[in-house]
Amino acid sequence: MARIIHTETITAAVKEMCIEANLFLSPDMTKAMQQATENESSTLGKKILLQLQENLEIAGKEQIPICQDTGMAVVFLEIGQEVSLNGPLLEDAVNEGVRQGYTEGYLRKSVVSDPLLRENTKDNTPAVIHTSIVAGDKIKITVAPKGFGSENMSRIFMLKPADGIDGVKQAVLQAIKDAGPNACPPIVVGVGIGGTFEKCALLAKHALTREIGVPSPLPHIAALEKELLASANQLGIGPGGLGGTQSALSVAVDTYPTHIAGLPVAVNICCHVNRHVTREL
């Protein structure tokens, strides 16, 4: 028998998650920032990292956003196929949660209703919603508000198969170099390899929500992640883009089967807060 979940429950969860993600750094990111401070060899870089952490502490104590750009809400939903949804349409329920979270949480509203006319929707809706059907009778929700200082630095490369792994490495590092200080480093880098033009971008976006420090389960991809992170930290961008050894906190790579004629690669860059919250209903 299907388990009934009322979509009003999803609205309530999304509301709370929007506020939580924007006011508090996730535990994995907190740990990563502390580790970066210990590892930073530049005096200025270390000072910047300490200032960033002080800002994060003040935000938590004062209940104010950890960044003034509270982002466009990106929501991942993993829906168990044994779930039966009751109530308002799922998409409407998610957007209502975003509306309530950004309005009642006094978070900056950054979404415009038309990309050319540029009129603000005044409640940060609509969200960007990605759904997938999985086994089980639960719903896993991940809310990842995405600021556009870093989003604007993201890239897609439609490589040739002959470019191989060296081409992938060059593409990722080129995107990080081009981002420089603009993505508020130290950054978190999500990489998608495979699929199609749009699939690799989705892979890269979802990779940003992986817990920092958890490698890919695929040994060759885990090795690639480790190499890319080391290479990124040799670029000298550093915290705040002012030089140093800690330009990136993590590189997470997700892959998907692809066509014999292609090698799509997407690089989705996120700033040092890399907001993400996950709950299971």
Secondary structure, 3 states (H helix, E strand, C coil): CCEEEEHHHHHHHHHHHHHHHHHCCCHHHHHHHHHHHHHCCCHHHHHHHHHHHHHHHHHHHHCCCCCCCCCECEEEEEEECCEEEECCCHHHHHHHHHHHHHHHCCCCCCCECCCCCCCECCCCCCCEEEEEEECCCCEEEEECCECHHHHCCCEEEEECHHHHHHHHHHHHHHHHHHHHHHHCCCEEEEEEEEECHHHHHHHHHHHCCCCCCCCCCCHHHHHHHHHHHHHHCCCCCCHHHCCCCCCEEEEEEEEEEECCCCEEEEEEEECCCCCCEEEEC
